[in-house]
Amino acid sequence: MLADTNGEFTKAIGLEQDLPVLGGLRSKRYSMVVDDGKVIQLNVEPD
C-alpha cells in the first residue's frame, strides 16, 4: 500500500485526471502489482 498524498507518484506514472468538481487533480482508480521494483501487472479502471 502506498500513500500518495501530494499526487507525485500518480503524476509520474501518468494516472492523474483533472476533475474540477471534485477538487482538481485526482488519481485514476488503479491497482498495481510490483515485485522487486518491477511492475508485474497494472490494472486501470476505464473512464
LOLUM-57928 format. One line per field, with one value per residue: residue number from 1; x, y, z of N, C-alpha, C, CB in turn. Coordinates in nm, 4 decimals. Glycine has a CB too. Layout:
REM residues N
n	(NUM:...)
n.c1	(X:...)
n.c2	(Y:...)
n.c3	(Z:...)
ca.c1	(X:...)
ca.c2	(Y:...)
ca.c3	(Z:...)
c.c1	(X:...)
c.c2	(Y:...)
c.c3	(Z:...)
cb.c1	(X:...)
cb.c2	(Y:...)
cb.c3	(Z:...)
END
This chain:
REM residues 47
n	(1:2:3:4:5:6:7:8:9:10:11:12:13:14:15:16:17:18:19:20:21:22:23:24:25:26:27:28:29:30:31:32:33:34:35:36:37:38:39:40:41:42:43:44:45:46:47)
n.c1	(0.0851:0.0545:0.0739:-0.0101:-0.0147:0.0389:0.0136:0.2325:0.3517:0.1406:0.1196:0.3719:0.3490:0.1549:-0.1221:-0.3085:-0.6038:-0.8014:-1.0427:-1.2418:-1.4822:-1.4570:-1.2456:-1.0145:-0.7015:-0.6945:-0.6419:-0.6595:-0.8504:-0.6770:-0.4860:-0.1798:0.0702:0.3770:0.6966:0.9953:1.0639:0.9823:0.7176:0.4695:0.2035:-0.0549:-0.3572:-0.6101:-0.8973:-1.1573:-1.2482)
n.c2	(-0.1167:0.2208:0.5517:0.8436:1.1334:1.3891:1.3459:1.3010:1.0557:0.9503:1.1398:1.1001:0.8465:0.8906:0.8698:1.0566:1.2624:1.5401:1.6723:1.9086:1.9494:1.7815:1.8727:1.9209:1.7968:1.4485:1.1032:0.8406:0.5354:0.2548:-0.0509:-0.2040:-0.4437:-0.4988:-0.6312:-0.6621:-0.3994:-0.3941:-0.3476:-0.5767:-0.6198:-0.4040:-0.2575:-0.0593:0.1236:0.1726:0.4930)
n.c3	(0.0000:-0.0796:0.0177:-0.1431:-0.0964:-0.2056:-0.4725:-0.6338:-0.7177:-0.8672:-1.0759:-1.1909:-1.3044:-1.4868:-1.4316:-1.3487:-1.3278:-1.4286:-1.2351:-1.1828:-1.0383:-0.8253:-0.6817:-0.8315:-0.9518:-0.9498:-0.8642:-1.1004:-1.0798:-0.9917:-0.9792:-0.8850:-0.9261:-0.7873:-0.8046:-0.6517:-0.7307:-0.9953:-1.2202:-1.2391:-1.3011:-1.4137:-1.3543:-1.4763:-1.4108:-1.6444:-1.7923)
ca.c1	(0.0000:0.1336:0.0001:0.0423:-0.0948:0.0629:-0.0100:0.3575:0.3663:0.0333:0.1607:0.4905:0.3101:0.0558:-0.2573:-0.3881:-0.7111:-0.8484:-1.1852:-1.2639:-1.5967:-1.4165:-1.1283:-0.8968:-0.6309:-0.7226:-0.5835:-0.7498:-0.8563:-0.5897:-0.4105:-0.0506:0.1491:0.5186:0.7843:1.1355:1.0759:0.9372:0.5721:0.4315:0.0681:-0.1200:-0.4995:-0.6665:-1.0417:-1.1926:-1.3146)
ca.c2	(0.0000:0.3433:0.6776:0.9436:1.2490:1.5039:1.3054:1.2987:0.9250:0.9402:1.2212:1.0390:0.7306:0.9354:0.8235:1.1613:1.3169:1.6688:1.6700:2.0334:1.9383:1.7023:1.9291:1.9355:1.6761:1.3288:0.9808:0.7420:0.4143:0.1521:-0.1381:-0.2356:-0.5458:-0.4677:-0.7325:-0.6202:-0.2742:-0.4100:-0.3589:-0.7054:-0.6061:-0.2755:-0.2591:0.0754:0.1239:0.2577:0.6213)
ca.c3	(0.0000:-0.0909:0.0332:-0.2362:-0.0562:-0.2937:-0.6105:-0.7106:-0.7822:-0.9662:-1.1910:-1.2518:-1.3853:-1.5847:-1.3995:-1.2866:-1.4103:-1.3784:-1.2017:-1.1095:-0.9475:-0.7092:-0.6155:-0.9177:-0.9944:-0.8711:-0.9176:-1.1588:-0.9985:-1.0479:-0.8891:-0.9438:-0.8577:-0.8053:-0.7461:-0.6521:-0.8041:-1.1335:-1.2318:-1.2969:-1.3552:-1.3904:-1.3901:-1.4682:-1.4335:-1.7589:-1.7603)
c.c1	(0.0896:0.0419:0.0671:-0.0329:-0.0767:0.0401:0.1157:0.3771:0.2638:0.0674:0.2765:0.4551:0.1964:-0.0861:-0.3377:-0.4973:-0.7599:-0.9995:-1.2170:-1.3785:-1.5603:-1.2869:-1.0031:-0.8346:-0.6554:-0.6529:-0.6921:-0.7499:-0.7725:-0.5337:-0.2842:0.0173:0.2952:0.6005:0.9287:1.1571:1.0303:0.7855:0.5398:0.2950:0.0133:-0.2623:-0.5544:-0.8147:-1.0728:-1.2636:-1.4640)
c.c2	(0.1229:0.4638:0.7830:1.0749:1.3717:1.4715:1.2972:1.1664:0.9095:1.0191:1.1554:0.9200:0.7630:0.8896:0.9280:1.2059:1.4461:1.6630:1.7937:2.0251:1.8634:1.7528:1.9373:1.8035:1.5618:1.2104:0.8973:0.6203:0.3067:0.0643:-0.1792:-0.3428:-0.5183:-0.5738:-0.6871:-0.4959:-0.2795:-0.4272:-0.4873:-0.6950:-0.4691:-0.2854:-0.1189:0.0667:0.2167:0.3858:0.6100)
c.c3	(0.0000:-0.0738:-0.0545:-0.2132:-0.1449:-0.4408:-0.6949:-0.7847:-0.8940:-1.0921:-1.2652:-1.3397:-1.4825:-1.5571:-1.3228:-1.3830:-1.3459:-1.3595:-1.1174:-1.0077:-0.8190:-0.6458:-0.7004:-0.9571:-0.8965:-0.9368:-0.9839:-1.0676:-1.0666:-0.9373:-0.9630:-0.8585:-0.8915:-0.7332:-0.7625:-0.7394:-0.9486:-1.1353:-1.3069:-1.3640:-1.3182:-1.4414:-1.3696:-1.5003:-1.5507:-1.7131:-1.7688)
cb.c1	(-0.0968:0.2079:-0.0041:0.0281:-0.0616:0.2039:-0.1047:0.4760:0.3506:-0.0991:0.2007:0.5878:0.2686:0.0952:-0.2503:-0.2992:-0.8282:-0.8093:-1.2237:-1.2922:-1.7127:-1.4001:-1.0982:-0.7940:-0.4804:-0.8763:-0.5131:-0.7073:-1.0040:-0.4755:-0.4950:0.0385:0.1057:0.5529:0.7617:1.2246:1.2151:1.0073:0.5108:0.4300:-0.0254:-0.0431:-0.5796:-0.5936:-1.1189:-1.2825:-1.2673)
cb.c2	(-0.0002:0.3496:0.7238:0.8956:1.2855:1.5544:1.3995:1.3236:0.8112:0.9901:1.3628:0.9952:0.6156:0.8888:0.6952:1.2808:1.2143:1.7842:1.5382:2.1445:1.8676:1.5572:1.8503:2.0194:1.7034:1.3035:0.9000:0.7039:0.3662:0.2158:-0.2642:-0.1081:-0.6923:-0.3246:-0.8722:-0.7348:-0.2298:-0.5316:-0.2344:-0.8152:-0.7189:-0.1584:-0.3644:0.1742:0.1685:0.1801:0.7314)
cb.c3	(0.1219:-0.2276:0.1839:-0.3853:0.0840:-0.2750:-0.6740:-0.6179:-0.6789:-0.9071:-1.1455:-1.1439:-1.2946:-1.7186:-1.3188:-1.2451:-1.4267:-1.4749:-1.1252:-1.2073:-1.0177:-0.7492:-0.4965:-0.8496:-1.0074:-0.8589:-0.8061:-1.3052:-0.9783:-1.1285:-0.8441:-0.9552:-0.9002:-0.7521:-0.8124:-0.7015:-0.8007:-1.2015:-1.3045:-1.1889:-1.3022:-1.4598:-1.3048:-1.5654:-1.3050:-1.8576:-1.8535)
END
